[in-house]
Structure formats: structure tokens, C-alpha cells
Amino acid sequence: MLKFQKLATVALFSAFAINQVHAQENTAGATEPEKPVAVVNGIAIPQAHVNMLVKNASQQGKRDTPELRAAIKDELINREIMAQEAIKQGLDKQPDTISQFELAKKNVLVSVFYQNYLKTHPVSEDSIKQEYENFKKSTGSKEYNVRHILVKTENEAKTIAAQLKKGAKFEDLAKKHSLDPGSRDKGGDLGWALPGNFMPAFADALTSLKKGGVSAPVHVDTGWHLIKQEGVRDFKFPDYRDVKGNIMQRLQLQSVQKTLNDLRTSAKIE
């Protein structure tokens, strides 16, 4: 069977949900109902269901072809047969099944709410450009090649700093003492990174170092760091058109989250 992301839910493909759709269509009465793509034991499968799944498949990069529509039709027939058999066996009356119906319905409503919100609250081009400039300004024009050693206490950091002054290699001490599992085995190497990727205290210490320099112990939430700057180079910020989509999505999510927070504030939650 074909697999359909998101839409392949009990609520959309069960006979229960299909009958709910039929009930709404029958009450409309204003236009002639579209001919179903199939009728299974007296239950019609509307063309609208095929169109919905074709649209979803198209959004995933598939072409709308007769073969795709035939495969979707076949899938819907199979699901209708199984759904009818499940109802015949009384499986739709089981508490778990009822809960799945309710959750699937809410998932669909949440998705519809989200899409409608984005449609009625579009992010302006000016907002996207302003956010882009803010990112650009906060990122800076330089990136640094960084090593670090992370330890738990200031005394440990000072002890390691003293060993460095005596000629010990930074990489060897990082492998031996650092608590950072991601860089410890690489001698504390964090690669090339922008200062904005780090905590402010870490970034301030890093940007004040000259090539080859090692910082005094720096305290952040995760512990105490010794930072070594091994190089600096110009950073070319991505072009606006290359990141516009990501920025717009970020602003959309922020807007939705704000609305959700407002709704939660006004909701009666016991």
C-alpha cells in the first residue's frame, strides 16, 4: 500500500470519518454531488478524497499522473474495506479506538488552524528583511578556529592553565581533562565557528584573543573553560535570497507561538 504522510490517519481514512464527510455533503444541497471514484458495499469514496491525497503527494514532489491517481484510488478502496470490516467487528466501539478518533480529529484541526493562521497573518517582506539585518549585525564579519577545555571547577581550570604555561600541549590536556565529549577526543577542537554560537562570556574571551592565545578561566553555565584561538578569517554572511525562507518560517513560528500563549492565558485550564 502507498504511505501518505500525515493524511494516513484513522480519522481521514476510516468509514467513520468518511460517513461524517458524507453527512456534511448531503446537508449542503446547493450543488450536484461529484461522482464518486468508487462505491464499496454501498459506501461512496468521494473524488475529493483522491484530490486531497494527490495534493499531499504533489507537495512531497510527486507528479499528478493517472498512475498516481489509480494507486491512490486502490489504496482508498483497500482502506474502506478494512474500515468497514473493523466496524463490523465492533472495533470502532473500543475505548482505544474512540480515543484515536478524537486525537486524529484534533490533529487535523490543529493543522487546519495552523495553515489558516499563516494565511491570515502573513509575514511582511519588511519584517523578514529587518530580521535578516539583525542576524547579520549580531553575527559579525569574523569566524574563529577554536579549541577549548571544559572542567567543573575554577581550581581545575587554574591548574591546567599553569600546566600550559609550563609548556604542556593544549590538545593533550584537553584529551585528558575536558568534560566535553564532542571535542575531547579531538584535542578540544571545535572547528571554525561564529562568536554568536557561544555563550556571551565565552564569545567575549574568544574575540579578545590573538592567534595562538589562551584565555584565563572563563565561567559559563556548563562549567569553566580554557579557550584557545587558532585562527580568524572573514565570514561571508549568506545572501538574503538564500535564507529568506528560513527567516520567514522562524517568524511564522514565533507569531503562532505568541498567539498560542495568548490563547492559553485566556483559556480556563483546571
LUMVOVO-565116 format. One line per field, with one value per residue: residue number from 1; x negated, y, z negated of N, C-alpha, C in turn. Coordinates in steps of 0.2 Angstrom, whole numbers, padded with zeros to 4 digits. Each point is the difference from the previous one (the first is absolute). Layout:
! LUMVOVO-565116
k	c(NUM	...) .
n_xx	c(X	...) .
n_yy	c(Y	...) .
n_zz	c(Z	...) .
ca_xx	c(X	...) .
ca_yy	c(Y	...) .
ca_zz	c(Z	...) .
c_xx	c(X	...) .
c_yy	c(Y	...) .
c_zz	c(Z	...) .
! end
This chain:
! LUMVOVO-565116
k	c(1	2	3	4	5	6	7	8	9	10	11	12	13	14	15	16	17	18	19	20	21	22	23	24	25	26	27	28	29	30	31	32	33	34	35	36	37	38	39	40	41	42	43	44	45	46	47	48	49	50	51	52	53	54	55	56	57	58	59	60	61	62	63	64	65	66	67	68	69	70	71	72	73	74	75	76	77	78	79	80	81	82	83	84	85	86	87	88	89	90	91	92	93	94	95	96	97	98	99	100	101	102	103	104	105	106	107	108	109	110	111	112	113	114	115	116	117	118	119	120	121	122	123	124	125	126	127	128	129	130	131	132	133	134	135	136	137	138	139	140	141	142	143	144	145	146	147	148	149	150	151	152	153	154	155	156	157	158	159	160	161	162	163	164	165	166	167	168	169	170	171	172	173	174	175	176	177	178	179	180	181	182	183	184	185	186	187	188	189	190	191	192	193	194	195	196	197	198	199	200	201	202	203	204	205	206	207	208	209	210	211	212	213	214	215	216	217	218	219	220	221	222	223	224	225	226	227	228	229	230	231	232	233	234	235	236	237	238	239	240	241	242	243	244	245	246	247	248	249	250	251	252	253	254	255	256	257	258	259	260	261	262	263	264	265	266	267	268	269	270) .
n_xx	c(-0004	0002	-0005	0004	-0005	0001	0002	-0005	0006	0001	0000	-0005	-0002	0002	0004	-0002	-0006	0000	0004	-0004	-0004	0003	0000	-0006	-0002	0004	-0003	-0006	0002	-0005	-0005	0000	0001	-0006	-0001	0002	-0006	0004	0004	-0001	0003	0001	-0006	0002	-0005	0001	0001	0003	0001	0001	0004	0002	0000	0003	0004	0001	0001	0003	0003	0000	0002	0006	-0001	0005	0000	0002	-0006	-0002	0004	-0002	-0006	0002	0004	-0004	-0004	0004	0001	-0006	-0001	0004	-0003	-0006	0002	0003	-0005	-0004	0005	0000	-0006	0003	-0006	0004	0003	-0006	-0001	-0005	0005	0004	-0005	-0002	0007	0000	-0005	0002	0006	-0003	-0003	0005	0004	-0005	0000	0007	0000	-0005	0002	0006	-0003	-0004	0006	0003	-0006	0000	-0006	-0001	-0001	0002	0005	0001	0000	0004	0003	0000	0001	0005	0001	0000	0003	0004	0000	0000	-0006	-0001	-0004	0000	-0007	0004	-0003	0002	-0001	0004	0000	0001	-0006	0000	-0001	0004	0004	-0001	0001	0005	0002	-0002	0003	0005	0000	0000	0005	0005	0002	0004	-0002	-0006	0000	0002	-0004	-0004	0001	0001	0006	-0003	0005	0003	-0004	0001	0003	0002	-0002	0007	-0001	0002	-0005	0002	0001	0007	-0003	0005	-0004	-0004	-0001	0003	-0001	0002	0005	0001	-0001	0003	0004	-0002	0000	-0006	-0003	0002	0004	-0001	0006	0002	0000	0005	0004	0003	0006	-0003	-0003	-0007	-0001	-0004	-0001	-0002	-0002	0002	0004	0000	0006	0001	0005	0002	0004	0004	0001	0003	-0001	-0006	0002	0003	0000	-0006	-0002	0003	-0002	-0006	0001	0002	-0005	-0003	0003	-0001	-0006	0000	0003	-0004	-0005	0003	0001	-0006	-0002	0003	-0003	0006	-0006	0003) .
n_yy	c(-0006	0006	0003	0003	0004	0000	-0001	-0005	0003	-0003	0006	0000	-0006	0001	-0005	0000	0002	-0005	-0003	0002	-0001	-0006	0000	0003	-0004	-0005	0003	0001	-0005	0004	-0005	-0003	-0006	0000	-0003	-0005	-0001	-0002	-0006	0000	-0005	0005	0000	0007	0000	0006	0003	0004	-0006	-0002	0005	-0002	-0007	0001	0005	-0005	-0005	0005	0002	-0007	0003	-0003	-0002	0004	-0006	-0003	-0002	0006	0003	-0004	0002	0007	-0001	-0004	0005	0005	-0004	-0002	0006	0001	-0005	0002	0006	-0002	-0004	0005	0004	-0005	0000	0006	0000	0003	-0005	-0003	0001	-0005	-0004	0000	-0001	-0005	-0001	0001	-0004	-0005	0000	-0001	-0005	-0002	0001	-0003	-0005	-0001	0000	-0004	-0003	0000	-0001	-0005	-0003	0000	-0002	0002	-0003	0006	0002	0006	-0004	-0004	0005	0002	-0005	0000	0006	-0002	-0006	0004	0005	-0004	-0003	0006	0002	-0003	-0005	-0004	-0002	-0004	0000	-0005	0001	-0005	0003	-0003	0000	0005	-0004	-0004	0005	0003	-0006	0000	0006	-0002	-0006	0004	0004	-0006	0000	-0002	-0005	0005	-0003	-0001	0006	0002	-0005	0003	0007	0002	0003	0003	-0005	0006	0003	-0004	-0005	0006	-0001	0000	-0003	0006	0000	0002	0005	0002	0006	0002	-0005	0004	-0001	0006	-0003	-0005	0003	0003	-0006	-0003	0005	0000	-0007	0000	-0001	-0006	0005	0000	-0001	0005	-0003	-0003	0003	-0005	-0001	-0002	0005	-0002	0005	-0004	0006	-0004	0006	-0004	0005	0005	0000	0003	0002	-0003	0004	-0005	0000	0005	-0001	-0002	0005	0004	-0006	-0002	0006	0000	-0006	0002	0005	-0005	-0004	0005	0002	-0006	0000	0006	-0001	-0005	0004	0004	-0005	-0002	0007	0000	-0006	-0003	0000	-0005) .
n_zz	c(0000	0003	-0002	-0003	0000	-0007	0007	0000	-0002	-0006	-0002	0004	-0001	-0006	0000	-0006	0001	0005	-0005	-0005	0004	0001	-0006	0000	0004	-0003	-0005	0004	0004	0000	0000	0006	-0004	-0001	0006	-0005	-0003	-0006	0000	-0006	0001	0005	-0002	0002	0005	-0003	0005	-0005	-0002	0007	0001	-0006	0001	0005	-0003	-0005	0004	0003	-0006	0001	0005	-0001	0006	0002	-0001	0005	0000	-0002	0004	0004	-0002	0000	0006	0002	-0002	0002	0005	0000	-0002	0005	0003	-0002	0001	0006	0001	-0001	0004	0005	-0001	0001	0004	0004	-0003	0002	-0007	0001	0003	-0005	-0004	0005	0001	-0007	-0001	0005	-0002	-0006	0002	0003	-0005	-0004	0005	0000	-0007	0000	0005	-0003	-0005	0003	0003	-0007	-0002	0007	0001	-0001	0006	-0003	-0003	0005	0004	-0005	0000	0006	0000	-0004	0004	0006	-0004	-0003	0006	0003	0002	-0006	0002	-0006	0000	-0004	-0005	-0004	-0006	-0001	-0005	-0006	-0003	-0003	-0006	0003	0002	-0006	-0002	0004	-0002	-0006	0002	0002	-0005	-0003	0005	-0004	0004	0003	0006	-0003	-0002	0006	0003	-0004	0001	0006	-0002	0005	0000	0003	-0004	-0006	0004	0002	-0006	-0001	0006	0001	0003	0006	-0004	0000	-0002	0004	0002	-0004	-0006	-0002	-0006	0003	0003	-0005	-0003	0004	0001	-0006	0002	0000	0007	-0002	-0001	-0006	-0001	-0005	-0005	0004	-0004	0002	0003	0005	-0003	0000	0004	0003	0003	0006	0002	0005	0000	0005	0002	0006	-0002	0006	-0002	0000	0006	0000	0007	-0003	-0005	0005	0003	-0002	0002	0006	0001	-0002	0004	0005	-0001	0000	0006	0003	-0002	0002	0006	0000	-0002	0004	0004	-0002	0000	0005	0001	-0001	-0004	-0001) .
ca_xx	c(0004	-0003	0000	0002	-0002	0005	0007	0002	0002	0007	0005	0001	0000	0005	0007	0003	-0001	0003	0007	0000	-0001	0006	0006	-0001	0002	0007	0004	-0001	0005	0000	-0003	0000	-0006	-0005	0000	-0005	-0005	0002	0005	-0002	0006	0005	-0004	-0004	-0007	0000	-0006	-0004	-0005	-0006	-0003	-0004	-0006	-0004	-0003	-0005	-0005	-0003	-0004	-0006	-0004	0002	0004	0007	0001	0005	-0002	0000	0007	0002	-0003	0003	0006	-0001	-0002	0006	0004	-0003	0001	0008	0002	-0003	0004	0006	-0001	-0001	0006	0004	-0003	0001	-0006	0001	0003	-0005	-0002	-0006	0001	0004	-0005	-0004	0004	0000	-0007	-0001	0004	-0003	-0006	0002	0002	-0006	-0003	0004	-0001	-0007	0000	0005	-0003	-0005	0003	0003	-0006	-0007	-0006	-0002	-0007	-0004	-0002	-0006	-0006	-0003	-0002	-0007	-0005	-0002	-0004	-0007	-0003	-0001	-0005	-0007	-0003	-0005	0001	-0006	-0001	0000	-0001	0002	0000	0006	-0001	0005	-0002	-0005	-0006	-0002	-0002	-0007	-0006	-0002	-0003	-0007	-0003	-0001	-0006	-0006	-0002	0004	0004	0007	0004	-0001	0004	0007	0002	-0001	0004	0006	0006	0005	-0001	0000	-0007	-0005	-0005	-0003	-0004	0004	0001	0007	0000	0001	0007	0001	0001	0007	0002	-0002	0003	-0003	-0007	-0004	-0001	-0004	-0007	-0002	-0001	-0005	-0006	-0004	-0001	-0004	0001	0004	0004	0000	0007	0006	0006	0007	0005	-0002	-0006	-0005	-0004	-0006	0002	-0005	0001	-0005	0001	0006	0001	0006	0006	0005	0007	0004	0005	0007	0004	-0001	0002	0006	0005	-0001	0002	0007	0003	-0002	0005	0007	0000	0000	0007	0005	-0001	0002	0008	0001	-0001	0005	0006	0000	0001	0008	0003	0001	-0003	0001) .
ca_yy	c(0006	0006	0004	0007	0004	0004	-0001	-0007	0000	-0003	0005	0002	-0006	-0005	0001	0005	0007	0001	0001	0007	0004	-0001	0003	0007	0001	-0001	0006	0006	0000	0006	-0002	-0007	-0003	-0003	-0007	-0003	-0004	-0007	-0001	-0007	-0002	0005	0006	0003	0003	0006	0003	0005	-0003	-0001	0006	0003	-0004	0002	0006	-0001	-0003	0005	0004	-0004	0000	-0005	0002	-0002	-0004	-0005	-0005	0002	0000	-0007	-0004	0003	-0003	-0007	0000	0002	-0005	-0005	0003	0000	-0007	-0002	0004	-0003	-0006	0002	0002	-0006	-0003	0004	0003	0007	0002	-0001	0006	0003	0003	0007	0005	0002	0004	0006	0003	0001	0006	0006	0001	0003	0007	0004	0002	0005	0007	0002	0002	0006	0006	0003	0004	0006	0004	0000	0004	0005	0000	0005	-0003	-0005	0004	0003	-0006	-0002	0005	-0001	-0006	0002	0004	-0004	-0005	0003	-0001	-0004	-0007	-0002	-0007	0000	-0006	0002	-0005	0001	-0003	0002	0006	0005	-0002	-0005	0004	0003	-0005	-0002	0006	0000	-0005	0003	0005	-0003	-0003	-0005	0002	0001	-0006	-0006	0002	0000	-0007	-0003	0003	0003	-0003	0001	-0006	0001	0003	-0002	-0005	0004	0005	0006	0004	0002	0002	0007	0002	0007	0001	0000	-0007	-0001	0004	0007	0000	-0004	0003	0006	-0002	-0003	0006	0004	-0003	0000	-0006	-0004	0002	-0004	0004	-0002	-0004	0004	-0004	0000	-0005	-0007	-0001	0005	-0001	0003	0001	0002	0002	-0002	0003	0004	0001	0004	-0004	0003	-0001	-0003	0004	0001	-0005	-0006	-0002	0003	-0005	-0002	0006	0000	-0006	0002	0005	-0003	-0004	0005	0003	-0006	-0002	0006	-0001	-0006	0002	0004	-0004	-0004	0005	0001	-0006	-0003	-0007	-0003) .
ca_zz	c(0000	0000	-0007	0000	-0006	-0004	0001	-0002	-0007	-0001	0001	0007	0004	-0002	0003	-0005	0003	0006	-0001	-0002	0006	0004	-0004	0001	0007	0001	-0002	0004	0005	0005	0006	0002	-0002	0005	0001	-0003	0004	-0001	-0005	-0003	-0004	-0001	-0003	0005	-0001	0004	0004	-0004	-0004	0004	0001	-0006	0000	0006	-0002	-0005	0004	0004	-0005	-0002	0006	0005	0006	0000	0006	0000	-0004	-0007	-0002	0000	-0006	-0006	0000	-0002	-0007	-0003	0000	-0005	-0006	-0001	-0001	-0007	-0005	-0001	-0003	-0007	-0003	-0001	-0006	-0006	-0002	-0001	-0007	-0005	-0002	0004	0007	-0001	-0002	0006	0004	-0003	0001	0007	0001	-0003	0005	0006	-0002	-0001	0006	0004	-0004	0002	0006	0001	-0004	0004	0005	-0002	-0003	0003	-0002	0005	0003	-0004	-0006	0002	0001	-0006	-0004	0004	-0002	-0007	0000	0003	-0004	-0006	0002	0001	0006	-0002	-0003	-0003	-0001	-0007	-0004	-0007	-0005	-0005	-0007	-0005	-0004	0001	-0002	0005	0006	-0002	0000	0007	0003	-0003	0004	0007	-0001	0000	0007	0001	0006	-0001	0002	-0004	-0006	0001	0000	-0007	-0006	0002	-0001	0006	0004	0007	0002	-0004	0003	0006	-0003	-0001	0006	0002	0007	0001	-0002	-0001	-0007	-0002	-0002	-0007	-0005	0000	-0003	0004	0006	-0002	-0002	0007	0004	-0003	0000	0006	0002	-0004	-0007	-0005	-0005	-0007	-0001	0001	-0003	0003	-0004	0001	-0003	0001	0007	0003	0007	0004	0007	0005	0007	0001	0007	0002	0001	0004	-0002	0006	0004	-0002	0003	-0002	-0006	-0001	-0002	-0007	-0005	0000	-0004	-0007	-0002	0000	-0006	-0005	0000	-0003	-0007	-0003	0000	-0004	-0007	-0001	-0001	-0006	-0005	0000	0000	-0007	0000	-0007) .
c_xx	c(-0004	0000	0001	-0002	0006	0007	0002	0001	0007	0005	0002	0002	0006	0007	0003	-0001	0003	0007	0001	0000	0006	0006	0000	0001	0007	0004	-0001	0005	0000	-0002	0001	-0006	-0005	0001	-0006	-0005	0001	0005	-0002	0006	0005	-0003	-0004	-0006	0000	-0006	-0004	-0005	-0006	-0004	-0004	-0006	-0005	-0004	-0006	-0006	-0004	-0005	-0007	-0004	0002	0005	0007	0001	0006	-0002	0000	0008	0003	-0002	0003	0007	0000	-0001	0006	0005	-0002	0002	0007	0002	-0002	0004	0007	0000	-0001	0006	0004	-0002	0001	-0006	0001	0003	-0005	-0003	-0006	0001	0004	-0005	-0004	0004	0000	-0007	-0001	0004	-0003	-0007	0002	0002	-0006	-0004	0003	0000	-0007	0000	0004	-0004	-0006	0003	0002	-0004	-0006	-0005	-0002	-0007	-0004	-0002	-0006	-0006	-0003	-0003	-0007	-0005	-0002	-0004	-0007	-0004	-0003	-0006	-0007	-0003	-0007	0002	-0006	-0001	-0002	-0002	0002	-0001	0006	-0001	0005	-0001	-0005	-0007	-0003	-0003	-0006	-0005	-0002	-0003	-0007	-0004	-0002	-0006	-0007	-0002	0004	0004	0007	0004	-0001	0004	0008	0002	0000	0006	0007	0006	0005	-0002	0000	-0007	-0006	-0005	-0003	-0005	0003	0002	0007	0001	0001	0007	0000	0001	0007	0002	-0001	0004	-0004	-0007	-0005	-0002	-0005	-0007	-0003	-0002	-0006	-0007	-0004	-0001	-0005	0001	0005	0003	-0002	0007	0006	0006	0006	0004	-0003	-0007	-0005	-0004	-0007	0000	-0006	0002	-0005	0000	0006	0000	0006	0006	0005	0007	0004	0004	0007	0005	-0001	0002	0007	0006	-0001	0002	0008	0003	-0001	0005	0007	0001	0000	0007	0005	-0001	0002	0008	0002	0000	0005	0007	-0001	0001	0008	0004	0001	-0003	0000	-0004) .
c_yy	c(0006	0003	0007	0004	0004	-0002	-0007	-0001	-0004	0005	0001	-0006	-0005	0001	0005	0007	0001	0001	0007	0005	0000	0004	0007	0002	0000	0006	0006	0001	0005	-0002	-0007	-0003	-0003	-0007	-0003	-0004	-0008	0000	-0007	-0002	0005	0006	0003	0003	0006	0002	0004	-0004	-0002	0007	0003	-0004	0002	0007	-0001	-0003	0005	0004	-0004	-0001	-0005	0003	-0002	-0004	-0005	-0006	0001	0000	-0007	-0004	0003	-0003	-0007	0000	0002	-0006	-0005	0003	0000	-0007	-0002	0004	-0002	-0007	0001	0002	-0006	-0004	0004	0003	0008	0002	-0001	0007	0003	0003	0007	0005	0001	0004	0008	0004	0002	0007	0007	0002	0003	0008	0004	0002	0005	0007	0003	0003	0006	0006	0003	0004	0007	0005	-0001	0004	0005	0000	0004	-0004	-0005	0004	0003	-0006	-0002	0005	0000	-0006	0002	0004	-0004	-0005	0002	-0002	-0005	-0007	-0002	-0008	-0001	-0007	0002	-0006	0002	-0004	0002	0006	0005	-0002	-0005	0004	0004	-0005	-0002	0006	0001	-0005	0002	0005	-0004	-0004	-0006	0001	0000	-0006	-0006	0001	-0001	-0007	-0003	0002	0002	-0004	0000	-0006	0001	0002	-0003	-0004	0003	0006	0006	0004	0001	0002	0008	0002	0007	0002	-0001	-0007	-0002	0004	0006	0000	-0004	0004	0007	-0002	-0002	0006	0004	-0003	0001	-0008	-0004	0002	-0005	0005	-0002	-0004	0004	-0004	0001	-0005	-0007	-0001	0005	-0002	0003	0000	0002	0002	-0002	0003	0004	0002	0004	-0005	0003	-0002	-0002	0006	0000	-0005	-0007	-0002	0003	-0005	-0002	0006	0000	-0005	0002	0005	-0002	-0004	0005	0003	-0005	-0001	0006	-0001	-0006	0002	0005	-0004	-0004	0004	0001	-0006	-0002	-0007	-0002	-0006) .
c_zz	c(0000	-0007	0001	-0006	-0002	0002	-0001	-0007	0000	0002	0007	0004	-0003	0002	-0005	0003	0006	0000	-0002	0006	0004	-0003	0001	0008	0002	-0003	0004	0005	0005	0007	0001	-0003	0005	0000	-0004	0004	0000	-0005	-0003	-0005	-0001	-0003	0006	-0003	0004	0004	-0004	-0004	0004	0002	-0006	0000	0006	-0002	-0005	0004	0004	-0004	-0002	0007	0005	0005	0000	0007	0000	-0004	-0007	-0003	0000	-0006	-0006	-0001	-0003	-0008	-0004	0000	-0005	-0007	-0002	-0002	-0007	-0005	-0001	-0004	-0008	-0004	-0001	-0006	-0007	-0003	-0001	-0007	-0006	-0003	0003	0007	0000	-0002	0006	0004	-0002	0001	0007	0002	-0002	0004	0006	-0001	-0001	0006	0004	-0003	0002	0007	0001	-0004	0005	0006	-0001	-0003	0003	-0003	0005	0002	-0004	-0006	0001	0001	-0006	-0004	0003	-0002	-0008	-0001	0002	-0005	-0006	0002	0000	0006	0000	-0003	-0002	0000	-0007	-0003	-0007	-0005	-0005	-0007	-0004	-0004	0002	-0001	0005	0006	-0001	0000	0007	0004	-0002	0004	0007	0000	0000	0006	0002	0007	-0002	0002	-0005	-0007	0001	0001	-0007	-0005	0003	-0001	0006	0005	0007	0002	-0003	0004	0006	-0003	-0002	0006	0001	0007	0001	-0002	-0001	-0008	-0003	-0001	-0007	-0005	0000	-0003	0004	0006	-0001	-0001	0007	0004	-0002	0001	0007	0002	-0005	-0008	-0004	-0005	-0007	-0001	0001	-0003	0004	-0004	0000	-0004	0001	0006	0000	0008	0003	0007	0005	0007	0000	0008	0001	0001	0004	-0002	0006	0003	-0003	0003	-0002	-0006	-0002	-0002	-0007	-0005	0000	-0005	-0007	-0003	-0001	-0007	-0007	-0001	-0003	-0007	-0005	-0001	-0005	-0007	-0002	-0001	-0006	-0006	-0001	-0002	-0008	0000	-0008	-0001) .
! end
